[in-house]
Amino acid sequence: MIVIVTGGSRGIGRSIVERLCADGIGVLFTHSSSDEEARELSERLGPLVHGVRMDVTEKDGAGRLFDLAESLGEVSGLVNNAGVTGRLGPFAALSDDDLRRVVDVNLVAPLRLCREAARRWAGRSGSSIVTVSSVAARTGSPGEYVAYAATKAAVETMTVGLAKELAPGVRVNAVSPGTIETTIHARAGEPGRAWRVAERIPMGRPGKPEEIAEAVAWLLSDKASYVTGAVLDVSGGL
C-alpha cells in the first residue's frame, strides 16, 4: 500500500508522513525546495518512505507523481497537503503573481491530482483521498489571508462534490486545521503568529502538526470506511 503525500517534508505534511509510516504504510511525499529536510526524513524513517522534489503546479506533475508512486506498489491513498498562504497582510496589497501562486498550489494542483486519482482508480474500491483545508475557509481570514481562505473554501466544495461523484469506490474527505504551530507563519512573514492568535482559540493554544496527522490517518483508514464528503474540523473549537 502506497499513499502519496504532497508537501511532506515539514510541518503538517511531515507529521502525516511519520504517522503513516508508523502504521507500516509506504509513503511517497513531495517537496518543492527543502532537500535537507526531505533527505533526513527519508533516511530516518527507512525504506517505506520516499521523497521527490517536485513543484505540484507543473502541468504534468500529477501523472508523473502517480507513475512514480505506482512503481513502488499499489497506490491506494492521496493526501493533498501542499499549500501556501501568500504574504500576510491586506488583500489589496497582493500582486497578480501572489494570487496566481496561491490558487495554483492550493486549488489547481489538488484538482489535477484528484482527477488523476479518479482516472486511475476507476472501477476499483478501497481508495481514499484526504485534502488539508483550513478553518480560514469559514472565517475568511480578513486582513491576513483572504486569497488563501478562498482557495480552502473551494477545496472543501471539491471534497463534497467528488465524494458524491466517486462513491462508493473512492472516499473523499478533508481535514480543516485551525491555527497550527508550524513554520508556515514564518514563511508568510510573522513567526509568532500562532501564539499571537491563540487567545481567540477556545482550547487556549495553537494545534500541533501531529494532531492533524492523527485525523488524516484515521480518514485514510478502514476505521473511517463509512465516512465520505466530510470536512473534519481540528481547530481547538474555533
Stockholm file with secondary structure:
# STOCKHOLM 1.0

chainA/1-238         MIVIVTGGSRGIGRSIVERLCADGIGVLFTHSSSDEEARELSERLGPLVHGVRMDVTEKDGAGRLFDLAESLGEVSGLVNNAGVTGRLGPFAALSDDDLRRVVDVNLVAPLRLCREAARRWAGRSGSSIVTVSSVAARTGSPGEYVAYAATKAAVETMTVGLAKELAPGVRVNAVSPGTIETTIHARAGEPGRAWRVAERIPMGRPGKPEEIAEAVAWLLSDKASYVTGAVLDVSGGL
#=GR chainA/1-238 SS CEEEESSCSSHHHHHHHHHHHHTTCEEEEEESSCHHHHHHHHHHHCTTEEEEECCTTSTTHHHHHHHHHHTTSCEEEEEECCCCCCCSSCGGGCCHHHHHHHHIIIIIHHHHHHHHHHHHTTTCCSEEEEEECCTHHHHCCTTTCHHHHHHHHHHHHHHHHHHHHHTTTEEEEEEEECSBCSTHHHHHTCTTHHHHGGGGSTTSSCBCHHHHHHHHHHHHSGGGTTCCSCEEEESTTC
#=GC SS_cons         CEEEESSCSSHHHHHHHHHHHHTTCEEEEEESSCHHHHHHHHHHHCTTEEEEECCTTSTTHHHHHHHHHHTTSCEEEEEECCCCCCCSSCGGGCCHHHHHHHHIIIIIHHHHHHHHHHHHTTTCCSEEEEEECCTHHHHCCTTTCHHHHHHHHHHHHHHHHHHHHHTTTEEEEEEEECSBCSTHHHHHTCTTHHHHGGGGSTTSSCBCHHHHHHHHHHHHSGGGTTCCSCEEEESTTC
//
